[in-house]
Amino acid sequence: MMEPALILVVDDDPTNFEVIEAFLDGQDYRLHYINSGEAAIAALEHLAPDLILLDVMMPGLDGLEVCRRIKAMPTGATIPIIMVTALSEKRDLARCFSAGANDFISKPINSIELLARARSMLLLREQHKQLQGFNARLEATVQMRTAQLQALSIKLLEAQETERRFLAHELHDEVGQALTAIKINLHRLERWVTSTQASEPLEDCLALVDDALQQVRNISLDLRPSMLDDLGLVPTLRWYINRHAKRTGLRETLTCEALAQRLPTATETACFRIVQEALTNIARHAQAQIVSVTLVQANHTLHLTIQDDGVGFDQNHLSRAKAKGTSLGILGMEERGTLIGGQLSISSTPGQGTRIALQVPLAAPV
C-alpha cells in the first residue's frame, strides 16, 4: 500500500499552518510543519517531502532564498514548491518563479485553490517519480545489455584470434609443407630432365612455388604471428614494423621502454592489431613518409601512439563516417581498445598528419 504524500509547510507563523491543516483535513496527505527556512533546509537531509508550501516573508532566510537553496540541492531540485505570499505585484511573482518556485498561492489562502494546486503539484511529483523509476529500470537494462554485448564482443574477438591462429598453423604446417615437398620434387626432376624444352617450364614451376611459399608465409604471419604468443608484444612489434617498412618503403620507427612485466594476452593482441590496422591505413591513404610508433608504461598505464606525417583528414568527416558505419577499421580499433579497458583517441588535421593514441590501465604489480 502506498504511503500518503508528505507535504512540508514552512512558515514562521504557526497559525498559517493550522489554517492549511484545516483546509487539507480529510485528504490523504501527511503534513509536517517547520517554522524557519534554515530548519527546512537542514530537514531535507533526512526528510523527503512530495510538496513544499513555502511562505515568502519570513525572518532570517526569506522564502525566495530558501527556495533557491532547496532547488540547488540534489535532493530538492525535483520537489515542487508552492510559494505562499501576500505579495501580488507581477514583479514579486516573477521573483518567485525566478527563484525556482513551481507555483504560488496568494494570501489569504482559499481552500479550493489550495487543494487544486496541491493536487496538481503532487500529480506532477508522482509522474516524475514514475519517470525516474522507468529511467532507472531503462538504465539498468541498457547497462546489462551493454555488458552482455561487451562480453559477446570479447568472445567473438577471442574466437577470431583462435581461428586466425589455427589458420596460420594450417597454412604454415600443411600448405607450406606441401609446397615445400613440391619444390623438392621439382628440383629432383630438374636434375633428371636433360631436355632443354623441359627445363624452362620446370624453372617457371619452381618460381611459382617460391612465390606461393612466400605468400603462404606472409598470410600466415599476418593472420597470427607465432612470436606474439611466444615472445610477447615488443619483439613482435619490432619485427612487424621492420617488415612493413620494407614492404611499403615507409620510414617506420619503434620507440619502446622495457615493460615491467609481460602484458595480458588480450592487451598484447589488441595493441598488435591496432598497430597493424593503423599501419595498413597509413600505407593505403596517408601518403606519409615517416611513421613513429611509441610504446611506454608509466604509472600503471600503457601508452601506445602511432604518429604519421601524412595528409591527415577532417575530423568531422571521420565522425560522419563512423556514424554511418563506413569506417570499420577505426571502429574496430576503438572497440579493441574499449574491450581491454582502454581509451583510444584519434587526432588529425588536413596537411598535418594523424596521431592515434591508446591508453590502457594496467594492474599494479603484486
N, C-alpha and C positions, 0 to 999 in steps of 0.2 A: 504494500500500500504506500502510495506516495505521501511524503511529509508535506503539510501545508506550507505555502510560500511564506518566507520571512521578510517582513517589512521593517526597516530600520528608520525610526523617526529621530531626527537630530534637531533639537530646538532648546534654547535656553529657558523657555517658559514652559513648565510642566502642564500648565492649563491648556496650552495648544495641543499637547499630546493627548490630554483627556478628551478634547473635542474630536480629534482624529479617531481615537479609540472608540468613542461612542458612535461615530459615523460608520465605522467598519465593523461594529458589533454584529454578530450573526454571520459574518463572512468567514470563509475557510482560510483565514490568514493568521499568522503569528506576528505579534508586534513586539518590538524591542526599542526601549527609549534610552537615548543618550543626550545629556544636556549641554555638550560643548563640542566644537569642531575638533579640538585636539584629541579629546577622548574618542570621538568617532573614527578618526584616522588610526589611532592606536588599536581600536577594537577590530579593525578589519584584518589584523594579523591572525585572529582566531575566529572571527565571525564572517559568515558568507551570506549576506542578505541577498534576496532576489530583487529588492527595490529599496531605494533610499528616498525618504521625504525630508528635504533639507531646507531649513529656514535660512533666509538670506541675511537678515540683520541679527547678528549675534556678537557679543563682546569677544575680545580676543581675535581668533581667526573668524572672519565672516564667512558666510556660506559660499561666496564666489571662490575664495581662496581654498576652502575645504574641497569644493567640487574639483578645482584644478588639480589639487594634490591627489585626490582619490582617482581621478582619471589617469594620472601619471603612474599609478601603481599597477603592476602586472595583474594583481587580483581584483583591482577595482575598475579597470578600463572598460569591462563589459557590463558592469552593473548599471542599470538605468537609474537616473537621478531626476526626481521632480523637485524643482525649486518652489518653495512656499514663500510668497513675497507679498508685501503690501504695496510695492512699487508698481506703478502702472505705465510709466513713460516707456516709449518704444526703445529708447536707447538703453534703459535699465534692463529691459527684457533681452535686448540684443547682447548685453554683457553676460547675462545668464547662459545664453547659448554659446557664446564665445568661451566661457569657462568650461564647457563640456556638458552642460545640462541637456537632458533629453526632452524635458517638458517643464511646464510651470503651472502653478495654481495660485490664483490671487486670493488674498485675504480680504474680507472674512471668507472662510472656506465654505463652499457649497457641497453638501453631502453627495448629491447626484454627480456633480462634476468630479469630486474626489474619487468616487467609486469607479466612474467611467475611465478616468485617466489611469488609475491604479491597475484596473483590469487590462487596459491596453498595453501598459508597460510590462506587466507580468506575462502577458501573452507573448510579447516580443522576447522577453527573457527566456521563456520556455522554448520558443522556437530556436533561439540562439544556442541553448543548451543541447537541443536535439541536433542542431547542425554541428556543434562541437563534437558530439558523440559520433555522428556519422563521419566527420572528418578524421577522428581518431581511429575509427574502425577501418576507414579507407586507407589511412596512412600505414596502419599495421599490415593491411593486406598488401599494399604496394611494397613495403619493406620485406614481407615474407616472399612475395613473388620475385623481387629483385634478388634476394638471397638465393632463391631457387634457380633463377636464371644464371647467376654468377657461378653457382655450383655446377650447373649444366655446362656452362662455357668452359669451366676448368676441366670437366670430364672430356668434353669434345677436344680441347687442345691436347690433353694427355693422350687421348685415343689417336689424334692426328700424329703426335710425335712418335707414339708406339708404331703406328703404321709406317711412318717415314723411316724409322729405324729398321723395321722388318724389310721394307722395300730396298733400302740401302744395302742391307746384308745380302738380300737375294740377288740384287744386281751384281754386287761385288763377288759373291761366292759362286752363284750359279751361272749367270750370264757371262761374267768376267772369266770364269774358269773355262766355260765352253768356248769362248772366243780365243782364249789362250791356247786351248787344245787345237782349235782350227789353225791357228797361226803356226804351231809346231808341225802339224801335218803338212801345211803348205811349204814350210821350209824343207821338209823331207822330200816332198815332190820336186821342189826346186833342184835338189841335189841329184835326183834320179832322172829328171827330164833333161834330155840333151838338145831337143828341138828348139831352135830359136823362135819358132812360131808360138810355142807354148810358154816360153819364159816371160814374154810380155804380159799375157793375161795373169800369170802367176804373180808377177810383181804388182799388178793392179789389185789383185785379191789381197795380197799382203798389206798394201797401203790402205785398202778399205777396212781390213781387220784392225789395223793400228788405229785408224780414225774411230772405228766403233768402240774399241777398248778405251780410248781416251774419253769418248762421250759417256760411256758407262761409268768410268771413274768420276767424271765431272758431275753427272747426275746423282751418283751415289753420295758424293761429298756434299752436294747442295741439299740433298734430302735430309741427311743427318750425319755430319762428320763424327766419326767414332771418337776422335780425340776430345770432343766436348764431354763425353761420358768418362773417358779415361784420364784426361789431364786437366780439365776444367776450362773456365771461360777465358782467362787471359791468354794462354797459349793458343787456343782456338781462334780468338780474335786476331792475334798476331799473324797466324797462318792465313786466315781468310782474307785479311786486309792486304797482305802482300800478294796473295793470289789474285784478288780482284784488281789491284793496281796494275799487275802485269797484263791482265786481260783487257783492261779498259784504257790504259795509258794515263790514268789519273795519278797525281802525286798525293798518295794517301799515307798518313802517319797515325800511329797509335801511341798515345801517352798514357801510361798507367803506373800506379804505385802497387807495391806488393800488398795483397789483401791479407787482412789479419787471419782469415780462415777461409776454407772452401765454402762457397756460396751454396744455398739450397738449390737443388736440381731445377725447380721451377723458375727460380730467379735467373740462373745461368741460361736456361733455354730461352726465356723471354728476352733477355738482353741480347743474346746472339741473334734471334730472329728480328729484333728491332734494328740492329745494325745491318743485318742482311737486307731487310726491306729498304732501309734508308739509302744504302749504297746502290741498290738497284734503281731506286727512283732518281738518285743523283746522276747516275750514268745515263739514264734514259732522257731526263728532262732538264737538268740543271744547267747544262753547258758549262760545267765547272772545270777548273784546272787543279785546284788544291782542296783536299778534304782532310780534316783532322778529327780523330776520334779520341776522346779522353774518358778514362775510367778511374775514378778515385773513390776512396772510402774515408768519410770524415764524420765524427760524432754519430756513429752507428747508422749512417746513411750512405747508400751507394749512389754516386753521381755519375751518370753516363751522358755524354754530349757528343753530337755529330754536327760539325760545322763545315759548310762549303762556301766557296766564293762565287757561286753561280749567279744566274739571272734573277733568282728569287721569284716571288709571286705575291699577289694581292691577298691579304688575309681574309677580306670579305668574300673573295672568290672561293677560298678554301672552306669557309663557313657554309656557303651555299652548296658546295659540292658534298660536304659531309651531311647536310640536311637532306639532300636528295639521295644519299647513299651511293654516290658515284665515285667516291674516294675511298675505296675499300682498303687500300694499302695503309693509309693513315688511320682509318678506323680500326684496322687490325692491330696496329702498333699501340694505339691508345687503349684498346681492350686488353692487350697483353700486359701493359703497364698497370692497369687497374686491377687485374686479377692477381697480381703479386703484391698488391697493397701500395703500389707506387703511383706517381703522378707524372704524366708526360705532357710537355708543352712544346709547341712549335711556333717559332717567331721568324718572320720573313718580311723583307721589303724588296719591291722590284729593283733590280740592279745591285742589290747589296747582300745577296746570298741568303742562306737559310740555316737556322740553328734548331736542332732537336735536342731537348733536354729531358732526361728521365731521372727522377729521384725516388729511391726505394728505401724505406726504413728497414734496418736490419736489427735482429735481436742482439742484445748485448752479450758478449762472450761470458760463459759461465766460469 
